Every structure is written in structure tokens, then in C-alpha cells.
């Protein structure tokens, strides 16, 4: 096995492991949103209600990214298994994605580095949305108790 193949295999495994943490980000987003909705129910105010509504909308978007990140994690693990046996064929992989309706057959095959960057970009967007939920709740709590 070449040094590059070994590096690729490790990069796939490491990225898949990081993407696997996306489920904890999603659980955090759900818990925070539920807490925000409950806070709005217990302390009814327009500020808390607006924050809860915003968090629900953000959660919907975050859920989309959570699904994509989870799917990418599983795909990268599959690619790592193939790379371990020197059977990683990105062209065949892209054809499989296209056949499943998950990718366009018209786009050229991306290299491994571009795929990893794209997966990490999705993960960072998911994390940013969780942070946005946290920030929304923190700001609404500050405004609510400041006005109370």
C-alpha cells in the first residue's frame, strides 16, 4: 500500500469519526429548542415566543444538515473500507450516487480532498446552526429578564 493510499484511508476514517459527532450536535439542538419552547410556555412573553419560533425554524434547517452529515459519515466509512482493500473507485462511487438519485451524473468525479472538504463544510454549518440556537436563546433570556 502506498503512502498516499494510507494517508487517504486515515483521512477518510478521521473525517468520518468527526462527522459522527454530528448526532450529538443534533441532540443538543433538539434539547435547546425544547428548552426554549418550554421556557416560552412557562414565562409567556413576545420575546420568548419569538425566540422559540426562531429556534424551531433553525432546528428544521439544522436537521437537514444533520441528516446530510450523518449520511456523509456513513459514506466515508464505506469509502475507507474500500480504500483498505485497495478497491476505492470514485468514478464507480459517483455512478452509484447518481443511480440512487443522490448526485448528478453530469458533474465530473471529485477527488477525495474535495469530498472531505465538502463534508467538513456541512459539519461546520451544522455546528454554526447549533450555535445560532444557543445565541438566540441566550439573547432572548437576557432581553426577557432585562425587561421584566
C-alpha positions in Angstrom: 0.0 0.0 0.0 1.4 3.4 -1.0 2.0 6.2 1.5 -0.7 8.3 -0.2 -3.3 5.4 0.0 -2.5 5.1 3.7 -2.9 8.8 4.2 -6.2 8.8 2.2 -7.5 5.9 4.3 -6.7 7.7 7.5 -8.2 10.9 6.3 -11.4 9.1 5.5 -11.6 7.4 8.9 -10.7 10.6 10.8 -13.3 12.7 8.9 -16.0 10.0 9.3 -15.3 10.0 13.0 -15.7 13.7 13.3 -18.9 13.7 11.2 -20.2 11.0 13.5 -20.2 13.7 16.2 -22.9 15.5 14.3 -25.6 13.3 16.0 -24.5 14.9 19.3 -24.8 18.4 17.8 -28.3 17.5 16.6 -29.3 16.2 20.0 -28.0 19.4 21.6 -30.0 21.5 19.1 -33.2 19.5 19.8 -32.7 19.8 23.6 -32.0 23.5 23.4 -35.1 24.1 21.2 -37.3 22.1 23.5 -36.0 24.1 26.4 -36.7 27.3 24.6 -40.3 26.2 23.8 -40.8 25.2 27.4 -39.4 28.5 28.7 -41.8 30.3 26.4 -44.7 28.3 27.8 -43.7 28.9 31.4 -42.7 32.6 31.0 -45.0 33.8 28.2 -43.8 36.9 26.5 -43.4 38.0 22.9 -39.7 37.8 23.2 -39.6 34.2 24.4 -42.3 33.2 21.9 -40.4 34.8 19.1 -37.1 33.1 20.2 -38.9 29.7 20.4 -40.3 30.2 16.9 -36.9 31.2 15.5 -35.3 28.2 17.2 -37.8 25.9 15.7 -37.1 27.3 12.2 -33.3 27.0 12.8 -33.8 23.4 14.1 -35.5 22.5 10.9 -32.6 23.7 8.8 -30.1 22.1 11.3 -32.0 18.8 10.9 -31.4 18.8 7.2 -27.6 19.3 7.8 -27.7 16.6 10.5 -29.1 14.1 8.0 -26.6 15.1 5.4 -23.7 14.9 7.9 -24.8 11.5 9.1 -25.1 10.2 5.6 -21.7 11.5 4.7 -20.2 9.9 7.8 -21.5 6.5 6.7 -20.4 7.0 3.1 -16.9 7.9 4.2 -16.7 4.8 6.4 -17.7 2.8 3.3 -15.1 4.5 1.3 -12.5 3.8 4.0 -13.4 0.1 3.9 -12.9 0.1 0.2 -9.6 2.0 0.4 -8.4 -0.5 3.0 -8.7 -3.3 0.4 -7.4 -1.0 -2.5 -10.9 -1.1 -4.1 -11.8 2.5 -3.8 -13.2 3.6 -7.2 -14.5 7.2 -7.0 -16.0 7.0 -10.5 -18.0 3.9 -9.7 -19.0 5.5 -6.4 -20.3 8.6 -8.2 -22.2 6.4 -10.7 -23.8 4.7 -7.7 -24.8 8.0 -6.2 -26.2 9.1 -9.5 -28.1 5.9 -9.9 -29.6 6.4 -6.4 -30.6 9.9 -7.4 -28.3 11.5 -4.8 -25.9 13.1 -7.3 -26.0 14.4 -10.8 -24.4 12.2 -13.4 -23.3 15.3 -15.4 -20.8 16.5 -12.8 -17.2 15.2 -13.1 -15.9 13.0 -10.4 -14.5 14.9 -7.4 -11.2 13.9 -5.8 -11.0 12.7 -2.2 -9.8 16.1 -0.9 -12.7 17.9 -2.3 -15.2 15.4 -0.9 -13.6 15.7 2.6 -13.7 19.5 2.4 -17.4 19.4 1.4 -18.3 17.0 4.2 -16.5 19.2 6.7 -18.2 22.3 5.4 -21.6 20.6 6.1 -20.5 19.7 9.6 -19.3 23.3 10.2 -22.7 24.6 9.0 -24.5 22.3 11.3 -22.3 23.4 14.3 -23.0 27.1 13.3 -26.7 26.5 13.4 -26.5 24.9 16.9 -24.5 27.9 18.0 -27.2 30.2 16.5 -29.9 28.4 18.5 -27.7 28.9 21.6 -27.2 32.6 20.8 -30.9 33.1 20.1 -31.9 31.6 23.4 -29.2 33.5 25.4 -30.3 36.8 23.8 -34.0 36.2 24.4 -33.3 35.3 28.0 -31.3 38.4 28.5 -33.9 40.6 26.9 -36.8 38.9 28.7 -35.2 39.2 32.2 -33.9 42.7 31.5 -37.4 43.9 30.6 -39.0 42.0 33.5 
